[in-house]
Amino acid sequence: MAHVDFAADAVHGPEADRPSTPQACADHERAIADAGGIDLQILGIGRDGHIGFNEPGSSLASRTRLKTLTEQTRRDNARFFGGDPQAVPRPGARTRAPSVPPPATGGPSGTGPMGSSVTGDRGLVHLPSRPWEWLGWVMGHWMALEGGTGGSPEGRAYRSRFAGIGARLPERRLTTEELMASTRYDTGIELERLTGVRERHVVAAGEDSYTLALAAAQDALAHAGCEAQDLDMLIVSSISRHVGGMRIQLEPPVSVRLKHVLGADRALSFDLSNACAGMMTGVFLLNDLVRQGRIRRGMVVSGEYISELGRNAAEEVRDVTSDQLASLTLGDAGAAAIVERAPDGAPGIDVAGFTTLSGHSRLCVAFPATIGPGTTMHTQAREIHAAGIAEAVPRLREVLDAAGLAMDDVDYLIMHQTSTRAIAKGAAAVTAEFGAAPKHMVVTVDELGNTASTTHFVALWKYLNEGRFRGEDRILLLALASGLEVGIVIFTVGQLVERYGQLVGSHGYRD
């Protein structure tokens, strides 16, 4: 501080030489509170978009803590350590300031959990810069985590839970045999044998992304025992934004129209896009905001009208090597999840984690179709599956450790439903890594296809309605989505088992 005229007793920071790092962080938090909080922050921004050494992925609920620095950050700051990047300590402690609400619309697909990533291009500034001399602790976390055995830094976080899960499946079904009979070329592809997909639901006239989302939202409310006006937040996370058929609606956001029709007029609403991890991203955000006490109840909803990608692929796929082969597994569905503050002592969401691994971002991309209306999707299926499993296993261990759980504590594992073969390989990799397997692997892709961002919650809804869960069952949701996104939510079913098989509450939806 030799270059500024601050009084010596006006400069404060965590005491890095304390034996107990967590206690030093907690003491610094109390010092900030005793001083009346932070009114003005001057923040440094790094080349990788970090703000105040809070690397991308840092959580909205973060406070003074240990944090791993990326290799890019260490290289950029080697000049402070004799030019040697290896001399730059990996982690550092930093403090916090009140976080800001998420912006009104989400970023592009594959940019990570909106509202938890503190990169400069997103403008989500909520943590101040820390001096370099406070670096020096070793810790390795790559997931943005909420929950776990540590709770909040000051031990005051609320617990969240799922209040209701809703879904809508179109009545019309399309078998794999029918779809492959419609291909322009004689492909010779045995799609059902390769993927396990026997059939999928597809929209009929008058159905689209919006109608599926609306019906799913209504279903979730009916099972949650609350009214639309009880929602503090509404997030729409559809990849497809088809409203009125094939018309894609970006502005005004679909969430604005949806909340008006539902009657959720007082809810803060926004759309976000995060590929097939969209709904899991929404749950991650709602869990974060409920835990902080910023909202009491919120909904994330998605309607996916994506079967048009399959129709377009049927016009162009020639053989099993086609990068549009995965499009032939897609089905349409709507899903909604309501997250709320749990009563004291009630079970709920144990932990939620998210990370983005953008080095794999080109393994699944979409472009406007050239052979008809809509879009085409191009996937390097083997590569993205291999990368997803390789990247997910260590992140899964991190999240389980944060929750104080072992793999054999998990009763049901719901992976992204891409194919039965991919799910089996994923289960084998998990078992090999942990020496134990979840008691049950959920498979719905055989009769529903891959329903993109809705896949985990349609599976939850199906199993709840079929009475397969017990209240004490612990569920692990694992999202592996293009981006590459790895999202993990672990929760206990709890009171959800009591809410299916009958409708709860009276709802007067607007036309």
C-alpha positions in Angstrom: 0.0 0.0 0.0 3.1 2.3 -0.3 1.6 4.0 -3.4 -1.6 5.3 -1.8 -2.2 7.5 1.2 -4.5 5.2 3.1 -4.1 5.2 6.9 -2.5 2.0 8.0 -5.4 1.1 10.3 -7.9 1.5 7.4 -6.5 -1.4 5.4 -7.8 -4.9 6.2 -7.5 -8.4 4.7 -7.7 -12.0 5.7 -4.7 -13.0 7.9 -3.1 -15.5 5.5 -0.5 -16.8 8.1 -3.2 -18.0 10.5 -3.1 -21.8 11.2 -6.8 -22.1 10.4 -7.7 -20.8 7.0 -11.5 -21.2 7.4 -11.4 -19.3 10.7 -9.4 -16.5 9.1 -12.0 -16.3 6.3 -14.9 -16.2 8.8 -13.2 -13.5 10.9 -12.7 -11.4 7.8 -16.4 -11.8 7.0 -17.3 -10.6 10.5 -15.0 -7.6 10.1 -16.8 -6.6 6.9 -20.1 -6.9 8.6 -18.9 -4.9 11.7 -17.8 -2.1 9.3 -21.2 -1.9 7.8 -20.6 -3.9 4.7 -19.1 -2.9 1.3 -20.4 0.2 -0.5 -18.0 0.6 -3.3 -15.7 -1.9 -5.0 -12.8 -1.4 -7.4 -12.3 -4.7 -9.2 -9.6 -6.2 -11.3 -10.5 -8.3 -14.4 -8.3 -11.1 -15.8 -7.7 -12.3 -19.3 -9.9 -15.3 -18.8 -12.8 -13.1 -17.6 -12.3 -13.6 -13.9 -13.2 -10.7 -11.7 -11.2 -10.1 -8.5 -9.6 -13.6 -8.9 -13.1 -15.1 -8.8 -12.6 -17.5 -11.7 -15.5 -18.3 -14.1 -17.9 -20.7 -12.2 -17.7 -18.9 -8.9 -21.0 -19.0 -7.1 -23.5 -16.3 -6.4 -23.4 -17.2 -2.7 -19.6 -17.1 -2.4 -17.9 -15.4 0.5 -14.3 -15.2 1.8 -12.9 -18.6 0.9 -10.2 -20.6 -0.8 -10.3 -20.5 -4.6 -8.3 -22.3 -7.3 -6.6 -20.0 -9.8 -6.5 -21.2 -13.5 -3.2 -21.7 -15.3 -4.0 -18.7 -17.4 -4.2 -16.5 -14.4 -1.0 -17.9 -12.9 0.9 -17.2 -16.2 -0.5 -13.7 -16.4 0.7 -12.9 -12.9 4.1 -14.6 -13.0 5.7 -11.2 -13.2 4.9 -10.7 -9.5 6.8 -13.9 -8.7 10.1 -13.5 -10.6 8.5 -14.5 -14.0 7.9 -18.1 -12.9 4.3 -19.3 -13.3 5.0 -22.3 -11.1 5.9 -19.9 -8.3 2.4 -18.4 -8.4 0.2 -20.1 -5.8 -2.8 -21.9 -7.3 -5.5 -20.8 -4.8 -6.3 -17.6 -3.0 -8.7 -16.2 -0.4 -11.1 -13.4 -1.3 -14.0 -11.6 0.2 -17.4 -10.9 -1.0 -20.1 -8.2 -1.5 -23.8 -8.5 -2.0 -24.5 -10.4 -5.2 -26.7 -9.0 -8.0 -29.8 -10.7 -9.5 -29.3 -12.6 -12.8 -29.9 -10.5 -15.9 -33.2 -10.6 -17.9 -32.0 -13.0 -20.6 -29.5 -15.8 -20.6 -26.3 -16.1 -22.6 -25.7 -18.3 -25.6 -25.7 -22.1 -25.3 -22.6 -23.5 -23.6 -21.5 -20.5 -21.6 -22.1 -22.0 -18.2 -24.7 -21.4 -15.4 -26.0 -17.9 -15.8 -25.9 -16.1 -12.5 -23.1 -18.2 -11.1 -20.4 -17.5 -13.6 -18.5 -14.3 -12.8 -16.8 -13.6 -16.1 -16.4 -10.1 -17.4 -18.4 -10.5 -20.6 -21.5 -11.5 -18.6 -21.3 -8.5 -16.2 -22.1 -10.6 -13.1 -19.9 -8.6 -10.7 -20.3 -9.5 -7.1 -16.9 -10.2 -5.6 -14.0 -7.8 -5.0 -10.3 -8.1 -5.9 -7.9 -9.6 -3.4 -4.2 -8.6 -3.1 -1.7 -11.1 -4.4 0.1 -11.5 -1.0 -3.0 -13.3 0.3 -2.4 -16.2 -2.1 -0.9 -19.4 -0.8 -3.4 -22.1 0.1 -3.8 -25.3 -1.8 -7.3 -26.3 -2.9 -8.7 -27.9 -6.1 -12.3 -27.3 -6.9 -13.6 -27.1 -10.5 -17.4 -27.2 -9.8 -19.5 -24.2 -8.8 -21.1 -25.8 -5.7 -24.1 -24.9 -3.6 -24.9 -26.9 -0.5 -23.0 -29.8 1.0 -21.9 -30.5 4.5 -20.2 -27.1 4.9 -23.4 -25.2 4.3 -22.9 -21.4 3.9 -19.7 -19.8 5.2 -21.6 -18.3 8.1 -23.9 -21.4 8.6 -27.1 -19.5 7.8 -28.1 -20.9 4.4 -31.7 -22.2 4.0 -32.3 -25.6 2.5 -34.2 -25.9 -0.7 -36.4 -28.8 -2.1 -38.4 -29.7 -5.1 -42.0 -28.8 -4.4 -43.4 -30.2 -7.7 -42.4 -31.8 -11.0 -44.6 -31.4 -14.0 -44.4 -32.7 -17.6 -46.3 -32.8 -20.9 -45.9 -35.4 -23.5 -47.6 -35.0 -26.9 -50.2 -37.7 -27.6 -48.7 -38.6 -31.0 -46.0 -41.3 -31.0 -43.5 -41.9 -33.8 -41.7 -45.3 -33.8 -38.1 -45.7 -34.9 -39.3 -48.1 -37.6 -41.6 -45.4 -39.0 -38.9 -42.7 -38.8 -36.3 -44.8 -40.6 -38.8 -45.8 -43.3 -39.1 -42.1 -44.1 -35.4 -41.5 -44.8 -34.6 -40.3 -48.3 -31.7 -42.7 -48.7 -31.5 -46.5 -48.0 -29.2 -46.1 -45.0 -29.1 -49.6 -43.7 -29.0 -48.2 -40.1 -30.4 -50.4 -37.4 -31.2 -47.3 -35.2 -33.2 -49.1 -32.5 -30.4 -51.7 -32.0 -27.8 -49.0 -31.9 -29.5 -46.5 -29.6 -32.3 -48.5 -27.8 -34.8 -45.9 -28.9 -38.0 -47.7 -29.8 -40.3 -44.6 -30.1 -40.6 -41.0 -29.2 -43.5 -38.5 -28.7 -43.8 -35.8 -31.4 -46.0 -32.7 -31.6 -49.2 -32.6 -33.6 -51.0 -29.6 -35.1 -51.4 -26.9 -32.6 -48.5 -28.0 -30.4 -45.1 -26.4 -30.1 -42.5 -25.5 -27.5 -44.7 -22.9 -25.8 -47.8 -25.1 -25.4 -45.6 -28.0 -24.0 -44.0 -25.6 -21.5 -47.3 -24.1 -20.5 -48.9 -27.5 -19.9 -45.9 -28.7 -17.9 -45.9 -25.6 -15.8 -49.6 -26.1 -15.0 -48.9 -29.7 -14.1 -46.1 -28.7 -11.7 -48.2 -26.2 -9.9 -51.0 -28.7 -9.6 -48.7 -31.1 -7.8 -46.8 -28.5 -5.7 -49.8 -27.3 -3.7 -49.1 -23.7 -4.6 -50.6 -21.1 -6.9 -48.8 -19.3 -9.7 -48.9 -16.0 -7.8 -46.8 -17.7 -5.1 -43.8 -17.9 -7.5 -41.0 -15.4 -6.9 -39.1 -16.3 -10.1 -39.9 -18.0 -13.4 -37.1 -19.2 -15.7 -37.7 -20.6 -19.2 -34.8 -22.7 -20.4 -36.0 -24.2 -23.7 -33.5 -24.7 -26.5 -36.3 -24.5 -29.0 -38.4 -21.3 -28.7 -41.2 -22.3 -31.2 -44.4 -20.3 -30.5 -47.2 -20.6 -33.0 -45.8 -23.5 -34.9 -42.3 -23.0 -36.3 -41.9 -19.3 -35.5 -39.0 -18.8 -33.1 -39.6 -16.2 -30.4 -36.7 -14.4 -28.8 -38.1 -11.1 -27.9 -40.1 -10.5 -25.8 -38.9 -13.5 -23.8 -41.1 -16.5 -23.8 -41.1 -16.3 -20.0 -43.0 -13.0 -20.1 -45.9 -14.5 -22.0 -45.8 -17.7 -19.9 -46.0 -15.9 -16.6 -48.9 -13.8 -17.8 -50.9 -16.8 -18.9 -50.1 -18.6 -15.7 -51.0 -15.6 -13.5 -47.5 -15.4 -12.0 -47.5 -11.6 -12.4 -45.3 -10.8 -9.4 -42.5 -13.3 -10.4 -39.2 -12.0 -11.8 -38.9 -13.8 -15.1 -36.2 -14.4 -17.7 -35.1 -16.8 -20.4 -31.8 -18.6 -20.4 -30.1 -21.0 -22.9 -27.6 -23.6 -21.8 -28.2 -26.4 -24.4 -29.5 -29.7 -22.9 -28.4 -28.5 -19.4 -30.9 -25.6 -19.5 -33.3 -27.0 -16.8 -30.5 -28.2 -14.6 -29.0 -24.7 -14.9 -32.3 -23.2 -13.8 -32.5 -25.6 -10.8 -28.9 -24.6 -9.9 -29.8 -20.9 -9.9 -33.1 -21.4 -8.0 -31.3 -23.5 -5.4 -28.7 -20.8 -5.0 -31.3 -18.0 -4.6 -33.5 -20.0 -2.2 -30.5 -20.9 -0.1 -29.6 -17.2 0.2 -33.1 -16.3 1.2 -33.5 -14.0 -1.9 -36.6 -16.0 -3.1 -38.9 -18.4 -1.4 -40.1 -20.3 -4.4 -39.3 -20.4 -8.2 -40.0 -22.5 -11.3 -37.9 -23.5 -14.2 -39.8 -24.7 -17.2 -38.9 -25.9 -20.7 -40.8 -27.0 -23.8 -38.8 -28.8 -26.4 -40.1 -29.1 -29.9 -37.1 -30.7 -31.5 -38.5 -33.6 -33.5 -38.1 -31.3 -36.6 -34.3 -32.0 -36.3 -35.1 -35.7 -36.8 -37.2 -34.9 -39.9 -34.4 -32.8 -41.4 -31.9 -35.5 -40.6 -34.0 -38.1 -42.3 -33.6 -36.1 -45.5 -29.8 -36.1 -45.3 -28.5 -39.1 -43.3 -26.9 -41.6 -45.7 -25.1 -44.1 -43.4 -24.2 -44.7 -39.7 -21.2 -42.3 -39.9 -23.4 -39.3 -40.4 -23.0 -36.5 -37.8 -26.8 -36.0 -37.8 -27.4 -39.6 -36.6 -28.1 -38.4 -33.0 -31.0 -36.2 -34.3 -32.9 -39.3 -35.2 -33.2 -40.1 -31.5 -34.9 -36.9 -30.5 -38.4 -36.5 -29.0 -40.7 -33.7 -27.9 -41.6 -32.9 -24.3 -42.3 -30.2 -21.8 -41.1 -30.3 -18.2 -41.2 -28.0 -15.2 -39.7 -28.1 -11.7 -40.6 -25.9 -8.7 -37.9 -25.3 -6.1 -38.9 -23.9 -2.7 -37.6 -23.2 0.7 -37.8 -26.4 2.8 -39.2 -26.4 6.3 -36.6 -26.7 9.1 -35.4 -30.3 9.3 -37.1 -31.4 6.1 -35.1 -33.3 3.4 -34.4 -31.6 0.1 -31.5 -30.7 -2.2 -28.2 -31.8 -0.6 -25.9 -30.2 -3.1 -25.9 -28.8 -6.7 -22.8 -28.4 -8.8 -22.1 -27.0 -12.3 -19.1 -26.4 -14.6 -18.4 -25.6 -18.2 -15.6 -27.3 -20.1 -15.5 -25.2 -23.3 -12.7 -27.1 -24.9 -15.3 -29.6 -26.1 -17.7 -27.0 -27.3 -17.5 -27.9 -31.0 -18.5 -31.5 -30.5 -22.2 -30.7 -30.9 -23.4 -27.7 -32.9 -26.5 -26.6 -34.7 -27.2 -24.6 -37.9 -30.2 -23.3 -39.9 -31.4 -26.1 -42.1 -30.7 -25.9 -45.9 -33.2 -28.6 -47.0 -36.3 -27.3 -45.2 -37.5 -25.2 -42.3 -35.9 -25.4 -38.9 -32.5 -26.5 -37.8 -30.0 -29.3 -38.2 -27.8 -30.6 -35.4 -24.3 -32.0 -36.0 -22.8 -34.2 -33.3 -19.6 -36.1 -32.9 -21.4 -38.6 -30.8 -18.6 -41.0 -29.7 -16.3 -38.1 -28.9 -18.8 -36.1 -26.9 -19.8 -39.2 -24.9 -16.2 -40.1 -24.2 -15.4 -36.6 -23.1 -18.5 -36.3 -21.1 -17.8 -39.5 -19.1 -14.1 -38.6 -18.6 -14.9 -35.1 -17.4 -18.0 -36.0 -15.3 -16.4 -38.7 -13.1 -13.9 -36.5 -11.2 -16.6 -33.8 -10.9 -19.0 -36.4 -9.5 -16.5 -37.3 -6.9 -16.1 -33.6 -5.9 -19.9 -33.2 -5.5 -20.3 -36.4 -3.5 -17.4 -35.4 -1.2 -19.0 -31.9 -0.7 -22.3 -33.7 0.3 -20.5 -36.2 2.5 -21.9 -39.1 0.5 -20.6 -42.2 -1.2 -21.9 -43.6 -4.5 -23.7 -46.4 -2.7 -25.7 -43.8 -0.8 -27.4 -42.9 -4.1 -30.7 -44.8 -4.8 -31.4 -43.6 -8.3 -29.0 -42.1 -10.9 -30.7 -40.2 -13.8 -28.2 -39.5 -16.6 -28.9 -37.5 -19.7 -31.1 -39.8 -21.8 -29.2 -40.1 -25.1 -29.2 -43.8 -25.7 -29.4 -47.0 -23.7 -25.8 -47.9 -24.8 -24.5 -44.5 -23.6 -26.3 -44.9 -20.3 -24.9 -48.4 -19.8 -21.3 -47.2 -20.5 -21.7 -44.3 -18.2 -23.0 -46.6 -15.4 -20.0 -48.9 -16.0 -17.5 -45.9 -15.7 -19.1 -44.7 -12.5 -19.0 -48.2 -11.0 -15.3 -48.6 -12.0 -14.4 -45.3 -10.5 -16.2 -45.6 -7.2 -16.2 -49.3 -6.7 -20.0 -49.2 -6.2 -23.0 -48.5 -8.3 -26.2 -46.6 -7.6 -29.0 -49.0 -6.7 -31.1 -48.1 -9.7 -30.3 -46.6 -13.2 -33.2 -44.7 -14.7 -33.8 -45.4 -18.4 -36.6 -43.7 -20.3 -34.9 -43.0 -23.6 -36.3 -46.3 -25.0 -39.8 -45.0 -25.1 -39.4 -41.2 -25.0 -36.2 -40.6 -27.0 -33.8 -37.8 -26.1 -35.9 -34.9 -25.0 -33.0 -32.4 -24.6 -33.2 -30.0 -21.6 -36.4 -31.8 -20.2 -34.9 -35.3 -20.1 -34.1 -35.5 -16.3 -37.4 -34.0 -15.2 -39.6 -36.0 -17.5 -37.9 -39.1 -16.1 -38.5 -37.9 -12.6 -42.1 -37.1 -13.4 -42.6 -40.5 -14.9 -41.2 -42.4 -12.0 -43.1 -40.3 -9.5 -46.4 -41.0 -11.3 -45.6 -44.7 -11.5 -44.9 -44.8 -7.7 -41.4 -46.1 -8.0 -39.8 -43.7 -5.4 -39.9 -43.8 -1.6 -39.7 -40.6 0.4 -36.2 -41.6 1.8 -34.7 -42.3 -1.7 -31.8 -40.1 -2.7 -31.7 -39.1 -6.4 -28.6 -38.0 -8.4 -29.3 -36.0 -11.6 -26.3 -35.9 -13.9 -26.3 -33.6 -16.9 -23.8 -34.1 -19.7 -24.7 -31.5 -22.3 -23.0 -29.9 -25.3 -20.8 -27.0 -24.2 -19.5 -29.2 -22.6 -21.7 -28.8 -19.5 -21.5 -31.0 -16.4 -24.3 -30.5 -14.0 -25.1 -32.5 -10.8 -28.0 -32.2 -8.4 -28.4 -34.6 -5.4 -31.6 -34.5 -3.5 -33.9 -36.6 -1.3 -37.4 -37.3 -2.7 -39.2 -36.4 0.6 -42.8 -35.1 0.4 -42.9 -35.4 -3.4 -44.1 -39.0 -3.2 -47.3 -37.8 -1.4 -48.2 -35.4 -4.2 -48.6 -37.7 -7.2 -51.8 -39.6 -8.1 -53.9 -36.6 -7.1 -54.1 -32.9 -7.9 -53.4 -30.5 -5.1 -55.0 -27.0 -5.0 -57.4 -25.1 -7.2 -56.0 -23.1 -10.1 -57.7 -20.5 -12.3 -55.4 -20.2 -15.3 -56.0 -17.4 -17.7 -56.8 -18.1 -21.3 
